[in-house]
Amino acid sequence: MQRRDKTNYYLDIADAVSERATCLRRRYGAVIVKNDEIISTGYVGAPRGRINCTELGYCIRNKLGVPRGERYELCRSVHAEMNAIISASRESMIGSTLYLCGREVETNEYIKNSNCCSLCKRVIINAGIERVIIRDDKDSYRVISVFDWVMNDDSVSGEFGY
C-alpha cells in the first residue's frame, strides 16, 4: 500500500472541509498547517447566525449574472480562507501553510485555475501565512509564495482571483 503524500493529504482534508460549505456556486475548504499540525479549518459560508444561500435557495450573484472574481460585496458568504484565519491565533499562523481546495457545486469538479481573491490575499498576508497550496485536480496542485503577493500587488495591477 502506498501512502498519500503529505501535501495531498492536507488538500484531501481541505476537500472534506469544503463539504460543509453553504455556497450555491462553489465549495471551498481551507486548512492551515504549521509544523505538520493542523491549526484551523474553514469553509465558505454565511456569517454565524445569518441565513445562508442553501437555506435561501438562491445566490444573488447567480441571479444577477455576476462573473467569477467580481462584486464580492453582494455575496452572503465569508470565504474559506478567512474563516480558517478567524479561527486561529496570528502567532500560530506565522510561517504556516494554507491548503485550499475548491469544487464547482453543479458538477463537483475541481475549480480550474483557482486562486484566492484579492481580499483573501490581503488577509493571508497579514495573518503571517508563508505559502498557499491550491488543488488543481486529485493529485496536482500549485504552491504559491505569499511573499510573491506582497511584491506583486494585484490591487495596483487590477488582477483578481477566485
C-alpha positions, 0 to 999 in steps of 0.5 A: 500500500502506498501512502498519500503524500503529505501535501495531498493529504492536507488538500484531501482534508481541505476537500472534506472541509469544503463539504460543509460549505453553504455556497450555491456556486462553489465549495471551498475548504481551507486548512492551515498547517504549521509544523505538520499540525493542523491549526484551523479549518474553514469553509465558505459560508454565511456569517454565524447566525445569518441565513445562508444561500442553501437555506435561501435557495438562491445566490444573488450573484447567480441571479444577477449574472455576476462573473467569477472574481467580481462584486464580492460585496453582494455575496452572503458568504465569508470565504474559506480562507478567512474563516480558517484565519478567524479561527486561529491565533496570528502567532500560530499562523506565522510561517504556516501553510494554507491548503485550499481546495475548491469544487464547482457545486453543479458538477463537483469538479475541481475549480480550474485555475483557482486562486484566492481573491484579492481580499483573501490575499490581503488577509493571508498576508497579514495573518503571517501565512508563508505559502498557499497550496491550491488543488488543481485536480486529485493529485496536482496542485500549485504552491504559491509564495505569499511573499510573491503577493506582497511584491506583486500587488494585484490591487495596483495591477487590477488582477483578481482571483477566485 
